[in-house]
Amino acid sequence: MKKTVFLLLGVTFLFTSQALSQDFNLGADFVNRYVWRGLDVASTPSLQPTVEYNNSGFTVGLWGAYTLSNTASTSDEIDLYFGYTFETESGDFGLSIVDYYFPNSGARLGDFKDGGGANTLEGIFTYGGTDTFPISLTVGVNFYNDPGYNSYIELGYSTSLQSVDLSLFVGATPGSTENSGYYGTDKFALINVGFTASKEIKVTDDFSLPIFGSFIINPNDDIAHLVFGISI
């Protein structure tokens, strides 16, 4: 399994090194707190940079999250991801792999031990609907370094209201008897229900500032979160 992991990551870095720059994106989000799939990862403001390359449906990128504090946080995160999306008349279908890595966890970057290592791998299937059927589906399964094979399923619906884009979502986990602390339950539970509203604020004729806000309820934990973010 370790050889397979290194092969996948090696292909990713090879693809990155050979990539041309015609569709290379660099950006960052600033949010008042880092909430992921209904879970409060960091109860402080977070800076979340992204470096991504896209070409003919293939995507490879890095995403991070860093708490804005003077001390290192175990919630700081760097994710390497790569995948492929193909378009059809019935919507867009995608497959991807994400390597979750926490640099302040005490584990070394190159530690790919299955059980206590520094890297957890998740396989993700996505479906994006059409203009007439704006339904999305996300299914993610941890397949390496998670003895519980924790999984996540989310349905989404996209619409707009005047100049505001709205995304409604309902996310759940089937639970896990092993490593049940990952999503906080050992049985099926709704963990991520809410909506995200986003729009662009015009600053000048040539520059607009994207902003977004999310209201998120985690029914399993009986808690709500209100997140505000700015994209650059």
N, CA and C of each residue as an Amber inpcrd file, in Angstrom:
protein
   696
   0.8330000  -1.2080000   0.0000000   0.0000000   0.0000000   0.0000000
   0.8630000   1.2520000   0.0000000   1.9850000   1.2000000   0.7620000
   2.8620000   2.3690000   0.8210000   3.4280000   2.6860000  -0.5530000
   3.7970000   1.6370000  -1.3230000   4.3270000   1.8710000  -2.6610000
   3.2790000   2.5160000  -3.5500000   2.0140000   2.0910000  -3.3840000
   0.9310000   2.6920000  -4.1650000   0.7690000   4.1650000  -3.8400000
   0.8410000   4.5060000  -2.5610000   0.7110000   5.9000000  -2.1370000
   1.8120000   6.7500000  -2.7330000   3.0550000   6.2750000  -2.6310000
   4.1640000   7.0410000  -3.1820000   4.0560000   7.1620000  -4.6980000
   3.5580000   6.1160000  -5.3730000   3.3800000   6.1830000  -6.8230000
   2.3630000   7.2370000  -7.1940000   1.2240000   7.2840000  -6.4640000
   0.1950000   8.2810000  -6.7400000   0.7330000   9.6920000  -6.5490000
   1.4460000   9.8990000  -5.4430000   1.9870000  11.2340000  -5.1930000
   3.0920000  11.5750000  -6.1860000   3.8690000  10.5640000  -6.5930000
   4.9110000  10.8140000  -7.5790000   4.3360000  11.2410000  -8.9050000
   3.2490000  10.5910000  -9.3470000   2.5710000  10.9860000 -10.5840000
   2.0540000  12.4100000 -10.4760000   1.5340000  12.7530000  -9.2870000
   1.0240000  14.1070000  -9.0760000   2.1200000  15.1490000  -9.2540000
   3.2590000  14.9340000  -8.5970000   4.3400000  15.9070000  -8.7060000
   4.9190000  15.9510000 -10.1190000   4.9470000  14.8130000 -10.8110000
   5.4180000  14.7930000 -12.1860000   4.4950000  15.6070000 -13.0680000
   3.1990000  15.4270000 -12.8760000   2.2210000  16.1860000 -13.6510000
   2.3810000  17.6770000 -13.3870000   2.6350000  18.0290000 -12.1200000
   2.8090000  19.4340000 -11.7630000   4.0450000  20.0170000 -12.4490000
   5.1400000  19.2760000 -12.4130000   6.3930000  19.8010000 -12.9650000
   6.3170000  19.9920000 -14.4680000   5.4880000  19.1940000 -15.1500000
   5.3810000  19.2980000 -16.5970000   4.2580000  20.2270000 -17.0430000
   3.5050000  20.7530000 -16.0900000   2.3390000  21.5630000 -16.4320000
   2.7490000  22.9120000 -17.0000000   1.9940000  23.3680000 -17.9800000
   2.1870000  24.7040000 -18.5200000   1.4270000  25.6940000 -17.6670000
   1.7150000  26.9920000 -17.8470000   1.1730000  28.0020000 -16.9430000
  -0.0860000  28.6730000 -17.4640000  -0.6860000  28.1740000 -18.5390000
  -1.7980000  28.8970000 -19.1240000  -3.0600000  28.8620000 -18.2650000
  -3.1690000  27.9210000 -17.3270000  -4.3370000  27.8610000 -16.4650000
  -3.8980000  27.6160000 -15.0380000  -3.0370000  28.4760000 -14.5550000
  -2.4600000  28.3780000 -13.2240000  -3.1130000  29.4300000 -12.3320000
  -3.6680000  28.9960000 -11.1910000  -4.4090000  29.9000000 -10.3230000
  -3.7790000  29.9790000  -8.9340000  -3.7670000  31.1740000  -8.4080000
  -3.2350000  31.4270000  -7.0700000  -4.2070000  32.3400000  -6.3460000
  -4.6160000  31.9760000  -5.1420000  -5.5690000  32.7950000  -4.4020000
  -5.5850000  32.4180000  -2.9360000  -6.4720000  33.0470000  -2.1870000
  -6.5890000  32.7700000  -0.7600000  -7.9440000  33.2470000  -0.2600000
  -8.4480000  32.5590000   0.7410000  -9.6450000  32.9800000   1.4560000
  -9.2600000  33.3570000   2.8860000  -9.9100000  34.3730000   3.3870000
  -9.7780000  34.7290000   4.7970000 -11.1460000  34.5440000   5.4400000
 -11.2340000  33.6940000   6.4650000 -12.5050000  33.4090000   7.1230000
 -12.3830000  33.6600000   8.6190000 -13.5190000  33.9780000   9.2450000
 -13.4970000  34.2790000  10.6680000 -13.2850000  33.0410000  11.5350000
 -13.5700000  31.8410000  10.9560000 -13.2530000  30.5810000  11.6170000
 -13.2980000  29.4670000  10.5850000 -12.5500000  28.3960000  10.8520000
 -12.4270000  27.2870000   9.9140000 -13.4250000  26.2040000  10.3200000
 -14.5110000  26.1020000   9.5400000 -15.5260000  25.0650000   9.7490000
 -15.5220000  24.1700000   8.5170000 -15.3410000  22.8710000   8.7230000
 -15.2340000  21.9010000   7.6290000 -16.2310000  20.7780000   7.8580000
 -17.1490000  20.6170000   6.9130000 -18.1590000  19.5680000   6.9820000
 -18.9010000  19.5710000   8.3200000 -19.2140000  20.7870000   8.7740000
 -19.9610000  20.9480000  10.0040000 -19.1310000  20.8750000  11.2670000
 -17.8240000  20.6840000  11.1390000 -16.9440000  20.5300000  12.2930000
 -16.1300000  21.8030000  12.4880000 -16.0800000  22.2890000  13.7080000
 -15.3070000  23.4890000  14.0350000 -13.8490000  23.0820000  14.1980000
 -13.0730000  23.2150000  13.1270000 -11.6810000  22.7800000  13.1350000
 -10.8140000  23.7450000  13.9300000 -11.0260000  25.0350000  13.7420000
 -10.2230000  26.0460000  14.4330000 -11.1240000  27.2140000  14.8120000
 -11.2400000  27.4680000  16.1010000 -12.1390000  28.5230000  16.5850000
 -11.4620000  29.8820000  16.5700000 -10.7110000  30.1540000  15.5110000
 -10.0220000  31.4260000  15.3330000 -10.0760000  31.7840000  13.8550000
  -9.7970000  33.0430000  13.4920000  -9.6990000  33.3860000  12.0720000
  -8.6540000  32.5320000  11.3690000  -8.8830000  32.2720000  10.0920000
  -8.0130000  31.3630000   9.3450000  -7.7260000  31.9260000   7.9640000
  -6.4680000  31.8340000   7.5530000  -6.0570000  32.1950000   6.2010000
  -5.8850000  30.9050000   5.4140000  -6.5230000  30.8170000   4.2340000
  -6.5760000  29.5600000   3.4950000  -6.1170000  29.7660000   2.0510000
  -4.8190000  29.5880000   1.8050000  -4.2710000  29.8010000   0.4520000
  -4.5070000  28.6010000  -0.4580000  -4.5250000  28.8720000  -1.7660000
  -4.7000000  27.8320000  -2.7770000  -3.7460000  28.0700000  -3.9350000
  -3.0920000  27.0070000  -4.3870000  -2.3000000  27.0170000  -5.6150000
  -2.8220000  25.8670000  -6.4610000  -3.2470000  26.1520000  -7.7030000
  -3.9260000  25.1170000  -8.4870000  -3.6230000  25.2550000  -9.9690000
  -3.5170000  24.1150000 -10.6190000  -3.3310000  24.0770000 -12.0690000
  -4.4150000  23.1920000 -12.6800000  -5.0320000  23.6630000 -13.7750000
  -6.0770000  22.9220000 -14.4760000  -5.7130000  22.8050000 -15.9440000
  -5.9500000  21.6390000 -16.4950000  -5.6700000  21.4420000 -17.9160000
  -6.4880000  20.2600000 -18.4320000  -7.4150000  20.5360000 -19.3660000
  -8.1980000  19.5070000 -20.0460000  -8.9120000  18.5750000 -19.0720000
  -9.4690000  19.1370000 -18.0130000 -10.2040000  18.3530000 -17.0390000
  -9.3790000  17.8550000 -15.8770000  -8.0480000  17.8790000 -16.0090000
  -7.1750000  17.4480000 -14.9250000  -6.8900000  18.6330000 -13.9870000
  -6.8350000  18.3360000 -12.6910000  -6.5500000  19.3590000 -11.6900000
  -5.5310000  18.8280000 -10.7000000  -4.5690000  19.6510000 -10.3600000
  -3.6360000  19.3400000  -9.2810000  -3.4390000  20.6220000  -8.4810000
  -3.4060000  20.5170000  -7.1660000  -3.2970000  21.7340000  -6.3810000
  -2.9290000  21.4900000  -4.9400000  -2.7010000  22.5900000  -4.2550000
  -2.4230000  22.6000000  -2.8240000  -3.3710000  23.5860000  -2.1590000
  -3.9360000  23.1690000  -1.0400000  -4.8230000  24.0340000  -0.2520000
  -4.3540000  23.9820000   1.1840000  -4.3490000  25.1390000   1.8510000
  -3.8940000  25.1800000   3.2280000  -4.8270000  25.9650000   4.1210000
  -4.6500000  25.8030000   5.4180000  -5.4030000  26.5630000   6.4150000
  -4.4740000  26.8540000   7.5830000  -4.3400000  28.1360000   7.9160000
  -3.4480000  28.5560000   8.9840000  -4.1760000  29.5050000   9.9250000
  -4.1810000  29.1730000  11.2020000  -4.7890000  30.0570000  12.1880000
  -3.9310000  31.3080000  12.3380000  -4.5900000  32.4380000  12.5310000
  -3.8780000  33.7130000  12.6600000  -3.5770000  33.9650000  14.1370000
  -2.5630000  33.2850000  14.6120000  -2.1360000  33.4290000  16.0040000
  -0.6220000  33.3700000  16.0540000  -0.0570000  33.7100000  17.2080000
   1.3980000  33.7320000  17.3610000   1.9840000  32.3620000  17.6800000
   1.1300000  31.3940000  17.9300000   1.6000000  30.0560000  18.2700000
   1.1370000  29.0550000  17.2090000   1.9490000  28.0170000  17.0110000
   1.6000000  26.9820000  16.0410000   0.3780000  26.2150000  16.5260000
  -0.5110000  25.8970000  15.6080000  -1.7410000  25.1870000  15.9410000
  -1.7500000  23.8150000  15.2730000  -2.2360000  22.8050000  15.9980000
  -2.3450000  21.4700000  15.4180000  -3.4220000  21.4050000  14.3410000
  -4.2460000  22.4470000  14.2480000  -5.2720000  22.4800000  13.2040000
  -4.7500000  23.0460000  11.8880000  -3.5270000  23.5950000  11.8720000
  -2.9440000  24.0530000  10.6150000  -2.8420000  22.8670000   9.6550000
  -3.1070000  23.1260000   8.3780000  -3.3260000  22.0210000   7.4470000
  -2.7890000  22.3490000   6.0600000  -2.2520000  21.3310000   5.3870000
  -1.8550000  21.4370000   3.9840000  -2.4020000  20.2080000   3.2680000
  -3.2030000  20.4270000   2.2340000  -3.7970000  19.3250000   1.4840000
  -3.2950000  19.3390000   0.0480000  -2.7850000  18.2110000  -0.3840000
  -2.4260000  18.0040000  -1.7870000  -3.5660000  17.2390000  -2.4470000
  -4.0280000  17.7230000  -3.5870000  -5.1390000  17.0510000  -4.2450000
  -4.9150000  17.0010000  -5.7510000  -5.4480000  15.9590000  -6.3490000
  -5.4320000  15.8740000  -7.8060000  -6.6250000  15.0460000  -8.2610000
  -7.1160000  15.3550000  -9.4610000  -8.2940000  14.6480000  -9.9280000
  -8.5970000  14.9590000 -11.3790000  -9.7110000  14.4200000 -11.8080000
 -10.1490000  14.6050000 -13.1880000 -11.6600000  14.7910000 -13.2120000
 -12.1140000  15.7780000 -13.9840000 -13.5390000  16.0640000 -14.1530000
 -13.8840000  16.0000000 -15.6310000 -14.9600000  15.3030000 -15.9530000
 -15.3860000  15.2490000 -17.3470000 -16.8290000  15.7240000 -17.4580000
 -17.0770000  16.4650000 -18.5280000 -18.3730000  17.0930000 -18.7430000
 -19.2370000  16.2350000 -19.6560000 -20.5230000  16.1460000 -19.2920000
 -21.5080000  15.4640000 -20.1290000 -22.7580000  16.3370000 -20.2070000
 -23.6870000  15.9580000 -21.0560000 -24.9340000  16.6980000 -21.1500000
 -25.7570000  16.5680000 -19.8680000 -25.4730000  15.5370000 -19.0900000
 -26.2200000  15.3010000 -17.8530000 -25.5530000  15.9300000 -16.6290000
 -24.4140000  16.5940000 -16.8270000 -23.7070000  17.2190000 -15.7170000
 -22.2390000  16.8360000 -15.7120000 -21.5080000  17.3810000 -14.7510000
 -20.0770000  17.1320000 -14.6350000 -19.8130000  16.0470000 -13.5940000
 -18.9290000  15.1020000 -13.9380000 -18.5510000  14.0210000 -13.0320000
 -17.0570000  14.1450000 -12.7240000 -16.6870000  13.9360000 -11.4620000
 -15.2970000  14.0810000 -11.0870000 -14.8350000  13.0230000 -10.1090000
 -13.5550000  12.6670000 -10.2030000 -12.8930000  11.7710000  -9.2670000
 -11.6060000  12.4320000  -8.8080000 -11.3300000  12.3760000  -7.5280000
 -10.1230000  13.0100000  -7.0180000  -9.6060000  12.2840000  -5.7860000
  -8.3570000  12.5660000  -5.4530000  -7.7130000  12.0510000  -4.2450000
  -7.1380000  13.2360000  -3.4920000  -7.3640000  13.2650000  -2.1830000
  -6.8550000  14.3310000  -1.3280000  -5.9480000  13.7250000  -0.2660000
  -4.7780000  14.3220000  -0.0950000  -3.8440000  13.9280000   0.9630000
  -3.9050000  14.9940000   2.0570000  -4.4850000  14.6410000   3.2000000
  -4.6000000  15.5680000   4.3320000  -3.3400000  15.4520000   5.1950000
  -2.6910000  16.5940000   5.4200000  -1.4430000  16.6240000   6.1910000
  -1.4870000  17.7970000   7.1680000  -1.1190000  17.5380000   8.4260000
  -1.1360000  18.5620000   9.4710000   0.3000000  18.7740000   9.9580000
   0.9450000  19.8570000   9.5220000   2.3820000  20.0290000   9.7570000
   2.7740000  20.1410000  11.2250000   1.8340000  20.5300000  12.1040000
   2.1690000  20.6930000  13.5150000   1.6850000  19.5250000  14.3730000
   1.3960000  18.3980000  13.7230000   0.9040000  17.2370000  14.4660000
   2.0170000  16.4640000  15.1560000   3.2640000  16.7470000  14.7660000
   4.3940000  16.0230000  15.3300000   4.8690000  14.8830000  14.4620000
   4.0960000  14.5080000  13.4400000   4.4920000  13.4450000  12.5150000
   5.2500000  14.0480000  11.3400000   6.1940000  13.3020000  10.8260000
   7.0040000  13.7720000   9.6980000   6.2200000  13.6940000   8.3870000
   6.4950000  14.6140000   7.4830000   5.7970000  14.6790000   6.1920000
   5.8910000  13.3660000   5.4400000   7.0530000  12.7280000   5.4730000
   7.2620000  11.4980000   4.7260000   6.7890000  10.2490000   5.4360000
   6.1100000  10.3900000   6.5680000   5.6260000   9.2330000   7.3100000
   4.2730000   8.8090000   6.7570000   4.2820000   7.7850000   5.8920000
   3.0530000   7.2860000   5.2740000   2.5600000   6.0020000   5.9510000
   2.9130000   5.8320000   7.2140000   2.4650000   4.6370000   7.9220000
   0.9430000   4.6030000   7.9940000   0.3620000   3.4660000   7.6650000
  -1.0870000   3.2940000   7.7180000  -1.4940000   3.0100000   9.1600000
  -1.7930000   4.0750000   9.8790000  -2.1120000   3.9840000  11.2980000
  -1.1280000   4.8290000  12.0890000  -1.4450000   6.1030000  12.2500000
  -0.5650000   7.0000000  12.9860000   0.3820000   7.8020000  12.1420000
   0.3680000   7.6230000  10.8270000   1.2420000   8.3940000   9.9600000
   0.7600000   9.8210000   9.7800000   1.5180000  10.5870000   8.9980000
   1.2300000  12.0120000   8.8370000   0.2030000  12.3110000   7.7610000
  -0.0960000  11.3270000   6.9160000  -0.9330000  11.5830000   5.7490000
  -2.1530000  10.6610000   5.7330000  -3.3340000  11.2780000   5.6130000
  -4.5770000  10.5360000   5.4500000  -5.1070000  10.7910000   4.0490000
  -5.4270000   9.7210000   3.3220000  -5.8760000   9.8480000   1.9420000
  -7.3710000   9.6020000   1.8480000  -8.0420000  10.4610000   1.0600000
  -9.4750000  10.3370000   0.8310000  -9.7490000  10.3170000  -0.6610000
 -10.5950000   9.4030000  -1.0950000 -11.0810000   9.3830000  -2.4630000
 -12.4340000  10.0720000  -2.5210000 -12.6300000  10.9330000  -3.5080000
 -13.8520000  11.7360000  -3.5940000 -14.4720000  11.6120000  -4.9810000
 -15.7690000  11.3400000  -5.0090000 -16.5620000  11.3720000  -6.2350000
 -17.4830000  12.5830000  -6.1680000 -17.5720000  13.3360000  -7.2670000
 -18.4470000  14.5090000  -7.3050000 -19.3110000  14.4800000  -8.5550000
 -20.4770000  15.0480000  -8.3990000 -21.3740000  15.2610000  -9.5340000
 -21.9100000  16.6740000  -9.4480000 -21.8200000  17.4070000 -10.5390000
 -22.3790000  18.7450000 -10.6230000 -23.4770000  18.7780000 -11.6600000
 -24.6330000  19.2480000 -11.2870000 -25.7990000  19.2170000 -12.1620000
 -25.7250000  20.1990000 -13.3110000 -26.8410000  20.3760000 -13.9680000
 -26.9560000  21.2730000 -15.1150000 -27.7440000  22.5160000 -14.7030000
 -27.8880000  23.4560000 -15.6390000 -28.6580000  24.6700000 -15.3580000
 -30.1160000  24.3370000 -15.0420000 -30.6340000  23.3160000 -15.6790000
 -32.0270000  22.9300000 -15.4350000 -32.1680000  21.9360000 -14.2820000
 -31.0550000  21.3660000 -13.8420000 -31.0530000  20.4160000 -12.7230000
 -29.8490000  20.7270000 -11.8310000 -29.9260000  21.8370000 -11.0500000
 -28.7670000  22.3290000 -10.2930000 -28.5190000  21.5850000  -8.9850000
 -28.4260000  20.2680000  -9.0790000 -28.1780000  19.4210000  -7.9200000
 -26.7390000  18.9110000  -7.9760000 -26.0710000  18.9100000  -6.8340000
 -24.7130000  18.3870000  -6.7650000 -24.6360000  17.2740000  -5.7270000
 -23.6570000  16.4010000  -5.9040000 -23.4470000  15.2810000  -4.9850000
 -21.9570000  15.1240000  -4.7480000 -21.5880000  14.9430000  -3.4850000
 -20.2060000  14.6660000  -3.1050000 -20.1770000  13.4430000  -2.2030000
 -19.3150000  12.4890000  -2.5400000 -19.1260000  11.2950000  -1.7070000
 -17.6360000  11.1260000  -1.4740000 -17.2160000  11.1520000  -0.2130000
 -15.8140000  10.9950000   0.1350000 -15.5990000   9.8470000   1.0970000
 -14.5300000   9.0670000   0.8720000 -14.2090000   7.9230000   1.7200000
 -12.7180000   7.9390000   2.0310000 -12.3590000   7.9360000   3.3060000
 -10.9680000   7.8010000   3.6980000 -10.5370000   6.3500000   3.4540000
  -9.5150000   6.1610000   2.6170000  -9.1030000   4.8040000   2.2900000
  -7.6910000   4.4760000   2.7740000  -7.0310000   5.4320000   3.4280000
  -5.6810000   5.1550000   3.9290000  -5.4260000   5.9620000   5.1960000
  -4.8480000   5.3030000   6.1870000  -4.5140000   5.8960000   7.4800000
  -5.7560000   6.3190000   8.2530000  -6.8310000   5.6150000   8.0850000
  -8.0450000   5.7870000   8.8790000  -8.6720000   4.4110000   9.0550000
  -8.4780000   3.7820000  10.2070000  -8.9920000   2.4150000  10.3970000
 -10.5090000   2.3250000  10.3080000 -11.2010000   3.4430000  10.4710000
 -12.6530000   3.4290000  10.3920000 -13.2130000   3.6900000   9.0120000
 -12.3370000   3.9820000   8.0390000 -12.7800000   4.3200000   6.6780000
 -13.9460000   5.3140000   6.7260000 -13.7600000   6.3800000   7.4840000
 -14.8220000   7.3710000   7.6500000 -15.2420000   7.9450000   6.3060000
 -16.5570000   8.1460000   6.1560000 -17.1270000   8.5800000   4.8830000
 -18.0360000   9.7850000   5.0780000 -18.2350000  10.5080000   3.9930000
 -19.0620000  11.7140000   4.0260000 -19.8590000  11.7950000   2.7360000
 -21.1330000  12.1680000   2.8550000 -22.0310000  12.3050000   1.7060000
 -22.7270000  13.6630000   1.8020000 -22.7470000  14.4100000   0.7020000
 -23.3850000  15.7290000   0.7180000 -24.1840000  15.9520000  -0.5530000
 -25.4030000  16.4350000  -0.3880000 -26.2510000  16.8800000  -1.4840000
 -26.3210000  18.4010000  -1.4650000 -26.2750000  19.0080000  -2.6330000
 -26.3290000  20.4550000  -2.7160000 -27.3120000  20.9260000  -3.7630000
 -27.7530000  22.1530000  -3.6230000 -28.6530000  22.7780000  -4.5900000
 -28.2310000  24.2260000  -4.7670000 -28.0620000  24.6520000  -6.0040000
 -27.5880000  26.0020000  -6.3070000 -28.6750000  26.8220000  -6.9730000
 -28.7680000  28.0770000  -6.5660000 -29.7070000  29.0070000  -7.1640000
 -29.1510000  30.4110000  -6.9700000 -29.9350000  31.4100000  -7.3050000
 -29.5020000  32.7930000  -7.1160000 -30.7030000  33.6530000  -6.7510000
 -30.4220000  34.7090000  -6.0410000 -31.4430000  35.6700000  -5.6350000
 -30.9050000  37.0540000  -5.9120000 -31.4300000  37.6900000  -6.9670000
 -30.9120000  38.9750000  -7.4460000 -29.4110000  38.8140000  -7.7510000
 -28.5340000  39.5340000  -7.0700000 -27.1020000  39.4530000  -7.3720000
 -26.3590000  38.5010000  -6.4460000 -27.0740000  37.7190000  -5.6540000
 -26.4620000  36.8170000  -4.6770000 -26.6270000  35.3680000  -5.1220000
 -25.5230000  34.6350000  -5.1620000 -25.5610000  33.2070000  -5.4500000
 -25.7920000  32.4450000  -4.1460000 -26.6840000  31.4670000  -4.1800000
 -27.0200000  30.6830000  -2.9960000 -26.7310000  29.2100000  -3.2460000
 -26.1070000  28.5850000  -2.2660000 -25.8570000  27.1430000  -2.3120000
 -26.3730000  26.5280000  -1.0260000 -27.3420000  25.6380000  -1.1490000
 -27.8900000  24.9330000   0.0040000 -27.2740000  23.5340000   0.0550000
 -27.0060000  23.0340000   1.2600000 -26.3340000  21.7410000   1.3630000
 -26.8220000  20.9700000   2.5880000 -26.7910000  19.6470000   2.4290000
 -27.0980000  18.7170000   3.5140000 -26.0290000  17.6360000   3.4760000
 -25.2380000  17.5280000   4.5530000 -24.1530000  16.5570000   4.6080000
 -24.3230000  15.5940000   5.7620000 -23.9330000  14.3380000   5.5320000
 -24.0970000  13.3060000   6.5590000 -22.9240000  12.3350000   6.4980000
 -22.7640000  11.5740000   7.5700000 -21.7900000  10.4960000   7.6220000
 -22.4930000   9.2180000   8.0540000 -22.1220000   8.0790000   7.4810000
 -22.7180000   6.8210000   7.9500000 -22.1950000   6.3860000   9.2980000
 -21.1720000   7.0660000   9.8050000 -20.5990000   6.7150000  11.0910000
 -19.5330000   5.6450000  10.9670000 -18.8190000   5.4190000  12.0580000
 -17.7460000   4.4400000  12.0530000 -17.5370000   3.9150000  13.4650000
 -17.4250000   2.6000000  13.5930000 -17.1760000   2.0150000  14.9130000
 -15.7180000   2.1520000  15.3140000 -14.8210000   2.3140000  14.3210000
 -13.4180000   2.5900000  14.5890000 -13.1220000   4.0360000  14.2140000
 -12.3410000   4.7060000  15.0530000 -12.0120000   6.1110000  14.8120000
 -13.2730000   6.9560000  14.6840000 -14.2380000   6.7110000  15.5690000
 -15.5200000   7.4130000  15.4950000 -15.3930000   8.8950000  15.8230000
 -14.2650000   9.3050000  16.3860000 -14.0620000  10.7120000  16.6850000
 -13.8110000  11.5670000  15.4680000 -13.5810000  10.9400000  14.3180000
 -13.2740000  11.7050000  13.1080000 -14.4120000  12.6380000  12.7500000
 -15.6320000  12.1140000  12.7030000 -16.8200000  12.9430000  12.4840000
 -17.6850000  13.0450000  13.7310000 -17.2560000  12.4190000  14.8090000
 -17.9570000  12.5530000  16.0710000 -19.1320000  11.6290000  16.2750000
 -19.1890000  10.5230000  15.5190000 -20.3120000   9.6050000  15.6800000
 -19.9300000   8.2150000  15.1800000 -20.5430000   7.1910000  15.7760000
 -20.3230000   5.8250000  15.3190000 -21.5320000   5.2900000  14.5560000
 -22.4940000   6.1540000  14.2600000 -23.6710000   5.7560000  13.4930000
 -24.0630000   6.8920000  12.5520000 -25.0340000   6.6060000  11.6740000
 -25.4380000   7.6110000  10.6970000 -25.9180000   8.8830000  11.4000000
 -25.4580000  10.0410000  10.8680000 -25.8560000  11.3140000  11.4700000
 -25.7060000  12.4400000  10.4590000 -26.6250000  13.3950000  10.5270000
 -26.4650000  14.6480000   9.7940000 -25.4670000  15.5050000  10.5460000
 -24.4680000  16.0310000   9.8340000 -23.4320000  16.8160000  10.4980000
 -23.2080000  18.1820000   9.8520000 -23.8210000  18.4240000   8.6860000
 -23.5040000  19.6590000   7.9590000 -24.7080000  20.1020000   7.1370000
 -25.5150000  20.9750000   7.7090000 -26.7420000  21.4380000   7.0560000
 -26.7390000  22.9650000   7.0650000 -26.9990000  23.5720000   5.8980000
 -27.0290000  25.0300000   5.8700000 -26.9910000  25.5910000   4.4730000
 -26.4860000  26.8110000   4.3780000 -26.4030000  27.4680000   3.0710000
 -25.2190000  28.4160000   3.0450000 -24.7610000  28.7040000   1.8250000
 -23.7100000  29.6900000   1.5900000 -24.2240000  30.7200000   0.6050000
 -24.0830000  31.9880000   0.9380000 -24.4430000  33.0960000   0.0530000
 -23.1560000  33.8080000  -0.3610000 -23.0370000  34.1090000  -1.6460000
 -21.8190000  34.7580000  -2.1400000 -22.1610000  35.7980000  -3.1860000
 -21.3310000  36.8200000  -3.2780000 -21.4880000  37.8610000  -4.2800000
 -20.1660000  38.5810000  -4.4470000 -20.0980000  39.4260000  -5.4520000
 -18.9080000  40.2380000  -5.6880000 -19.2480000  41.7030000  -5.4570000
 -18.4160000  42.3630000  -4.6620000 -18.5770000  43.7960000  -4.4050000
 -17.6390000  44.5700000  -5.3270000 -18.1970000  45.4300000  -6.1470000
 -17.3920000  46.1910000  -7.0920000 -16.6200000  47.2760000  -6.3570000
 -15.2970000  47.2480000  -6.4970000 -14.4310000  48.2350000  -5.8530000
 -14.0270000  49.3070000  -6.8510000 -13.5720000  48.8770000  -8.0080000
 -13.2620000  49.7880000  -9.1100000 -13.8420000  49.1830000 -10.3830000
 -13.6510000  49.8690000 -11.5010000 -14.1460000  49.3420000 -12.7730000
 -13.4600000  48.0390000 -13.1530000 -12.2400000  47.8330000 -12.6460000
 -11.4650000  46.6530000 -13.0280000 -11.2910000  45.6460000 -11.8950000
 -11.8380000  45.9270000 -10.7330000 -11.6010000  45.0240000  -9.5980000
 -12.8600000  44.8750000  -8.7540000 -13.2080000  43.6130000  -8.4790000
 -14.3300000  43.2890000  -7.5990000 -13.8430000  42.3600000  -6.5030000
 -14.4250000  42.4780000  -5.3180000 -14.0100000  41.6750000  -4.1620000
 -15.0750000  40.6300000  -3.8640000 -14.7470000  39.3440000  -4.0660000
 -15.7160000  38.2890000  -3.7450000 -15.8450000  38.1070000  -2.2250000
 -17.0710000  38.0530000  -1.7360000 -17.3200000  37.7810000  -0.3280000
 -18.3470000  36.6570000  -0.2320000 -18.3530000  35.9780000   0.9070000
 -19.3160000  34.8930000   1.1030000 -19.6100000  34.7250000   2.5870000
 -20.7640000  34.1810000   2.8670000 -21.1550000  33.8900000   4.2430000
 -21.8920000  32.5650000   4.2890000 -21.6560000  31.7850000   5.3320000
 -22.2940000  30.4760000   5.4770000 -22.9320000  30.3600000   6.8550000
 -24.1510000  29.8560000   6.8750000 -24.7990000  29.4790000   8.1300000
 -24.8540000  27.9590000   8.1510000 -24.2320000  27.3750000   9.1580000
 -24.0240000  25.9290000   9.1980000 -24.5540000  25.3770000  10.5180000
 -25.3340000  24.3140000  10.4230000 -25.8190000  23.6080000  11.6070000
 -25.2740000  22.1870000  11.5860000 -24.7460000  21.7590000  12.7210000
 -24.3410000  20.3680000  12.8950000 -25.3480000  19.7190000  13.8400000
 -26.3770000  19.0470000  13.3060000 -27.4100000  18.4580000  14.1730000
 -26.8560000  17.4160000  15.1340000 -25.8120000  16.7020000  14.7320000
 -25.2530000  15.6750000  15.6040000 -24.6380000  16.2750000  16.8620000
 -23.9570000  17.4270000  16.7050000 -23.3470000  18.1180000  17.8470000
 -24.2720000  19.1630000  18.4560000 -25.4300000  19.3990000  17.8070000
 -26.3930000  20.3920000  18.2730000 -25.7360000  21.7600000  18.4260000
 -25.0980000  22.2190000  17.3400000 -24.3830000  23.4930000  17.3630000
 -24.5080000  24.1490000  15.9930000 -24.4200000  25.4850000  15.9700000
 -24.4890000  26.2450000  14.7240000 -23.2570000  27.1270000  14.5910000
 -22.9000000  27.4250000  13.3410000 -21.7560000  28.2770000  13.0440000
 -22.1650000  29.3120000  11.9990000 -21.6430000  30.5070000  12.1330000
 -21.8300000  31.5650000  11.1400000 -20.4490000  31.9790000  10.6630000
 -20.1700000  31.7420000   9.3940000 -18.8450000  31.9690000   8.8290000
 -18.9160000  33.0770000   7.7930000 -17.9700000  33.9930000   7.8380000
 -17.8380000  35.0470000   6.8280000 -16.4660000  34.9700000   6.2360000
 -16.3780000  35.1550000   4.8980000 -15.0940000  35.0600000   4.2450000
 -14.9120000  36.0350000   3.1070000 -13.6620000  36.3300000   2.8060000
 -13.2700000  37.1960000   1.6980000 -12.2740000  36.4330000   0.8450000
 -12.4330000  36.4720000  -0.4700000 -11.5370000  35.7940000  -1.3920000
 -10.6720000  36.8020000  -2.1370000  -9.4230000  36.4700000  -2.3280000
  -8.5210000  37.3280000  -3.0970000  -7.8150000  36.4960000  -4.1570000
